[in-house]
Amino acid sequence: MSERGGMHWSRPAAIRLLGILRAMGGSATTLELFEATGSLAVHSEVASLRCYLKEEMGIESPGAVRCEPEGTSPGGRRIYRYVLSAEAMFGPPPRQVKLFAER
């Protein structure tokens, strides 16, 4: 169990993904997010983003990041689109944390 409500999540991944989704107009497919992040576990980064929005930005809406079916690829794989809610899209910018003490 983590200190953040029982789920392990990555704050840096969440902040990065929030910035990417905002830059993409609030929605992107799994493939687009893979191409933007290089992550092979986009769904895990989305889970981190949901935790970040709830724990650090106070956005508790269950639809803060929706996953919608987009269709099927020519190879038969399902395509999903992740969509930010208006509150997550236009809310305050992510809070940055200083990793090292300033001298």
Short mmCIF file of the C-alpha atoms (twelve columns), coordinates in Angstrom:
data_MODEL
# 
_entry.id   MODEL 
# 
loop_
_atom_site.group_PDB 
_atom_site.id 
_atom_site.type_symbol 
_atom_site.label_atom_id 
_atom_site.label_alt_id 
_atom_site.label_comp_id 
_atom_site.label_asym_id 
_atom_site.label_seq_id 
_atom_site.Cartn_x 
_atom_site.Cartn_y 
_atom_site.Cartn_z 
_atom_site.pdbx_PDB_model_num 
ATOM 1   C CA . MET A 1   0.000   0.000  0.000   1 
ATOM 2   C CA . SER A 2   1.231   3.462  -0.781  1 
ATOM 3   C CA . GLU A 3   0.684   6.681  1.114   1 
ATOM 4   C CA . ARG A 4   -1.542  7.882  -1.721  1 
ATOM 5   C CA . GLY A 5   -4.753  6.035  -0.971  1 
ATOM 6   C CA . GLY A 6   -3.661  2.432  -1.417  1 
ATOM 7   C CA . MET A 7   -2.638  2.503  -5.073  1 
ATOM 8   C CA . HIS A 8   0.870   2.884  -6.403  1 
ATOM 9   C CA . TRP A 9   1.052   5.579  -9.038  1 
ATOM 10  C CA . SER A 10  3.658   7.727  -10.707 1 
ATOM 11  C CA . ARG A 11  3.434   11.481 -10.190 1 
ATOM 12  C CA . PRO A 12  5.982   12.288 -12.957 1 
ATOM 13  C CA . ALA A 13  4.107   10.076 -15.443 1 
ATOM 14  C CA . ALA A 14  0.796   11.688 -14.480 1 
ATOM 15  C CA . ILE A 15  2.111   15.229 -14.917 1 
ATOM 16  C CA . ARG A 16  3.720   14.328 -18.246 1 
ATOM 17  C CA . LEU A 17  0.520   12.681 -19.515 1 
ATOM 18  C CA . LEU A 18  -1.667  15.582 -18.392 1 
ATOM 19  C CA . GLY A 19  0.561   18.000 -20.308 1 
ATOM 20  C CA . ILE A 20  0.482   15.803 -23.407 1 
ATOM 21  C CA . LEU A 21  -3.299  15.375 -23.338 1 
ATOM 22  C CA . ARG A 22  -3.803  19.115 -22.842 1 
ATOM 23  C CA . ALA A 23  -1.435  19.839 -25.759 1 
ATOM 24  C CA . MET A 24  -3.409  17.369 -27.920 1 
ATOM 25  C CA . GLY A 25  -6.665  19.186 -27.274 1 
ATOM 26  C CA . GLY A 26  -7.866  16.960 -24.451 1 
ATOM 27  C CA . SER A 27  -8.015  13.586 -26.169 1 
ATOM 28  C CA . ALA A 28  -5.765  11.017 -27.811 1 
ATOM 29  C CA . THR A 29  -5.790  7.369  -28.778 1 
ATOM 30  C CA . THR A 30  -3.668  4.767  -27.045 1 
ATOM 31  C CA . LEU A 31  -1.345  4.737  -30.081 1 
ATOM 32  C CA . GLU A 32  -0.995  8.531  -30.052 1 
ATOM 33  C CA . LEU A 33  -0.137  8.464  -26.345 1 
ATOM 34  C CA . PHE A 34  2.361   5.645  -26.902 1 
ATOM 35  C CA . GLU A 35  4.029   7.681  -29.651 1 
ATOM 36  C CA . ALA A 36  4.121   10.807 -27.444 1 
ATOM 37  C CA . THR A 37  5.371   9.086  -24.272 1 
ATOM 38  C CA . GLY A 38  7.184   5.955  -25.441 1 
ATOM 39  C CA . SER A 39  5.346   4.078  -22.695 1 
ATOM 40  C CA . LEU A 40  4.294   0.506  -23.346 1 
ATOM 41  C CA . ALA A 41  1.802   0.775  -20.465 1 
ATOM 42  C CA . VAL A 42  -0.352  3.739  -21.429 1 
ATOM 43  C CA . HIS A 43  -3.240  2.367  -19.362 1 
ATOM 44  C CA . SER A 44  -1.016  2.457  -16.251 1 
ATOM 45  C CA . GLU A 45  -0.046  6.067  -16.932 1 
ATOM 46  C CA . VAL A 46  -3.735  6.947  -17.316 1 
ATOM 47  C CA . ALA A 47  -4.413  5.291  -13.955 1 
ATOM 48  C CA . SER A 48  -1.630  7.443  -12.475 1 
ATOM 49  C CA . LEU A 49  -3.209  10.524 -14.036 1 
ATOM 50  C CA . ARG A 50  -6.583  9.684  -12.489 1 
ATOM 51  C CA . CYS A 51  -4.943  9.347  -9.067  1 
ATOM 52  C CA . TYR A 52  -3.017  12.602 -9.545  1 
ATOM 53  C CA . LEU A 53  -6.162  14.496 -10.552 1 
ATOM 54  C CA . LYS A 54  -7.980  13.229 -7.469  1 
ATOM 55  C CA . GLU A 55  -5.208  13.456 -4.880  1 
ATOM 56  C CA . GLU A 56  -3.380  16.611 -5.922  1 
ATOM 57  C CA . MET A 57  -5.816  18.653 -7.987  1 
ATOM 58  C CA . GLY A 58  -9.038  17.776 -6.173  1 
ATOM 59  C CA . ILE A 59  -10.789 16.583 -9.329  1 
ATOM 60  C CA . GLU A 60  -12.773 13.601 -8.100  1 
ATOM 61  C CA . SER A 61  -15.088 13.182 -11.045 1 
ATOM 62  C CA . PRO A 62  -15.280 9.547  -12.149 1 
ATOM 63  C CA . GLY A 63  -15.114 10.819 -15.726 1 
ATOM 64  C CA . ALA A 64  -12.028 12.984 -15.251 1 
ATOM 65  C CA . VAL A 65  -10.274 10.786 -17.827 1 
ATOM 66  C CA . ARG A 66  -12.698 8.728  -19.883 1 
ATOM 67  C CA . CYS A 67  -11.745 5.750  -22.040 1 
ATOM 68  C CA . GLU A 68  -13.946 5.498  -25.114 1 
ATOM 69  C CA . PRO A 69  -13.890 2.825  -27.824 1 
ATOM 70  C CA . GLU A 70  -12.733 4.380  -31.098 1 
ATOM 71  C CA . GLY A 71  -13.005 1.438  -33.459 1 
ATOM 72  C CA . THR A 72  -10.841 -1.399 -34.733 1 
ATOM 73  C CA . SER A 73  -7.493  -1.276 -36.514 1 
ATOM 74  C CA . PRO A 74  -6.990  -3.015 -39.885 1 
ATOM 75  C CA . GLY A 75  -5.272  -5.793 -37.924 1 
ATOM 76  C CA . GLY A 76  -8.350  -6.333 -35.753 1 
ATOM 77  C CA . ARG A 77  -7.075  -4.628 -32.585 1 
ATOM 78  C CA . ARG A 78  -9.431  -2.408 -30.632 1 
ATOM 79  C CA . ILE A 79  -8.621  1.303  -30.599 1 
ATOM 80  C CA . TYR A 80  -9.409  3.384  -27.507 1 
ATOM 81  C CA . ARG A 81  -9.455  7.149  -27.030 1 
ATOM 82  C CA . TYR A 82  -8.703  8.793  -23.687 1 
ATOM 83  C CA . VAL A 83  -10.605 12.042 -23.119 1 
ATOM 84  C CA . LEU A 84  -10.047 14.624 -20.365 1 
ATOM 85  C CA . SER A 85  -13.054 16.208 -18.691 1 
ATOM 86  C CA . ALA A 86  -13.384 19.988 -19.065 1 
ATOM 87  C CA . GLU A 87  -12.362 20.360 -15.422 1 
ATOM 88  C CA . ALA A 88  -9.124  18.408 -16.005 1 
ATOM 89  C CA . MET A 89  -8.480  20.068 -19.368 1 
ATOM 90  C CA . PHE A 90  -8.883  23.657 -18.205 1 
ATOM 91  C CA . GLY A 91  -8.050  23.303 -14.506 1 
ATOM 92  C CA . PRO A 92  -4.950  24.701 -12.871 1 
ATOM 93  C CA . PRO A 93  -1.530  23.737 -14.221 1 
ATOM 94  C CA . PRO A 94  0.184   20.785 -12.526 1 
ATOM 95  C CA . ARG A 95  2.089   21.674 -9.355  1 
ATOM 96  C CA . GLN A 96  5.790   21.102 -9.814  1 
ATOM 97  C CA . VAL A 97  7.881   19.759 -6.970  1 
ATOM 98  C CA . LYS A 98  11.509  20.688 -6.505  1 
ATOM 99  C CA . LEU A 99  13.520  17.493 -6.512  1 
ATOM 100 C CA . PHE A 100 16.682  19.000 -5.102  1 
ATOM 101 C CA . ALA A 101 17.164  21.658 -2.481  1 
ATOM 102 C CA . GLU A 102 18.374  24.979 -3.842  1 
ATOM 103 C CA . ARG A 103 21.684  26.233 -2.550  1 
# 
